[in-house]
Amino acid sequence: MLSQGRPLTIAFCLLSFRPDHPSGIERSLAALIEGVRQLGHEALVLAAGPAQAGDAAEPGLIRLASVQLPRPATNNDVLAALADPAPVVAEVAALLTEHAVDLVCWGDTLWGLGYLDAAPPGVRSALMVHKVRPARDERWHRALAAASVVCPASTYLAQEGVEAGWDTTRWRTVPNALLMTPRPVPSAEREMLRRDGPVRVVSRVEPAKGLAELVDAIPPDWNRPIELVLAEADFEFWPGMQADVIAACRAAAARRPGLVTIRPALGWRQVPGYLAGAAVTIISSIEPETFCFTAAEALSVGTPVISFDFGNVPLLAGPAGRMVPLPHGAEALWEATDALLKDARAYHAAATAAPGQVAAYTPAAAAEALLAAAASAPPRPGRPAEDALPVPPPR
């Protein structure tokens, strides 16, 4: 039971979680964990086993004995591990009880165990939404019904839920946050980057990110350095997916020798500083980004963003970005990049506007939004006593 005037214990669940994992959901939860602690509360993270090097970087991390996954894993691997959900539900419920958890946040419908409804009686639950699932997804229906509150990670996602016809009575937006707020690049240094700085792209390895297509579309007369940070995740949609994408990117880069450099993954806190050294960054995703941490991190240091005109990136970047129609293809991304870099006045206006676009996305603000969401959601049918319990206001 939740009590007024005491610190809370909040658990986050995501099977693929590990520190510095190059995935948007992990970065979202990491910022929430940071914010929860800044507000004086305790945070735990439940993830699949086995243990990994680097786990010690997250002191609240608990590896589940009942779920062991290969790395990288696919959805089929997760479903096989959860074929008998009883041991998983029992272990999760026992851990939530043992640690006197007040609120548990399921990081995803499947990978975050949201559909299993493993919260013990009296423990509120939040389903963190980073993608609105199709109506045919039975686990999505179960996760929505089980959660005390549903928390889309952006206003774009919240609107997508409305447009898809979902009952959003218990939906409360909890915007993603950036782990750190770096200082924007000074104007004189920014001008040097405009003239000669590299184009830097930071992305998880996935076909929908449009990475090989972006490299293939580099104009023949382009001579500014291009750097791609390709980050392999602990999950993929089919075996070998990431290897295929990396091979395609390397083949495309080889057709422009000396121009394109491919680099390995960076840690979460390294990304903003790396993007600070870019003239621009390009988001080449051919499916809509529902938040886009790379764009937000670039904006935080004053680096303009080039992307397609759909998803959350145009809303995020505003005047600090240049958007092109998706049907125009990756060639249009390079055309927009070239035009912005050649226009000093427009470039510096975009760079100046950039930090303000994401200034509100702080860990404490995200954690406060989460606690407010848990406090304000209406009761679920059949569970009014549990849902009526008040959450203490953030300190």
Disulfide bonds with the S-S distance in Angstrom:
none
